[in-house]
Amino acid sequence: MKMRLAGTAGLVASALTLALAACGGGNTPRSATPAGVAKVTTIDFANVANYAAPTLPAYFDRTVKALDNSPASNAVNDRVATLGRVLFYDLRLSTNNRVSCASCHQQAFGFTDPMRFSNGISTAATTDFHAMRLGNLRYWRPGTTFWNRRAANAEAQASHPLHSLVEMGWGGPVHGFDALIRKMDATDYYPDLFAWAFGSRTITEARVQQALAQFVRSLISSSSRWDTGYARVFSPDAPNRALDVDLPNFSPQENRGRHLFMTGVAQGGAGCSSCHLPPTFALAANARSNGLDAGETRLFKAPSLRNVGLTGPYMHDGRFTTLAQVVDFYDHRVQAGPALDDRLRQGREPRRLNLGAADRAALVAFLMTLSDRTLTTDARFGNPFRR
């Protein structure tokens, strides 16, 4: 009996050793950061950043949660999202160590690119579309991604830049995704990070997708000047949730722009909020195209308007360089086409708001209040690699 117990204890000890090894090797405590991870990153296994349970304003309530596109199978987990942060910033995920996800989605600019089109592994080629802002991506209820909605969700989207021969280069017969996995497996940090996040050192494309999607969905913007003011007047029981109440921290011009944005056209406003839903300012689920070009048949999606004032250009092809040009377009330049959203029509013709110059400037002033410097400086979302 004693021998049996000793044997059982030995088996338990061996299993524990293997489990610890999977999380860092040998007798390293589970909370200690493995040497390979600590050498190249600032990630601390003992102090995991909070991604799964952020503190949000009261108006990010059930009405907002109903728009969350996070699948139950990939709910945000602090460890997996931390791995996603590493993946997002890692230049080694490109074939020539030149570009990462963050190269085109830069934190300082609200996770977009100030260039009209982005460079990838070579300056000789660029992307076909302008890089989208990523803040509040999780609140686009259909969950589809890219301007043309071609990826079903953020998980599927995560692989596209990696497979692209222009962006990160792991496409075609020579540099397939298996080659990327071998490259990651050979590093001193990814096997330990995957073991910490997923329970085993195995690196797969599905796990890369999960981690990147979780990190991107954790980029929640809720700390702009608009948020500061709205928090002081918000009431869930007020008409229209108090969205049309003047904000005490706004200038008269900003409040005029806020009123135009929030108020329907029939009530004398510009009706912007019927497509760009506050408080997330993500696109309405049933939005169609915005009439950039005559005869448009494609359905586009747009990113949240959070941080829209930090940098241009704007639209899927970056054709507008300023917010004033964007407002002018919606005021009197929308084009007819089969895919045009009904909210941009008046009868069979594109709607013309014909706002005065002061009102157009007021809308721009309001859009600038959506800048969120917390999101653009938060260390949780910054580069984890040691310089």
Summary of the structure (lengths in Angstrom):
residues: 387
radius of gyration: 23.7
end to end distance: 57.3
largest distance: 91.5
contacts: 1211
relative contact order: 0.14
helix: 41%
strand: 5%
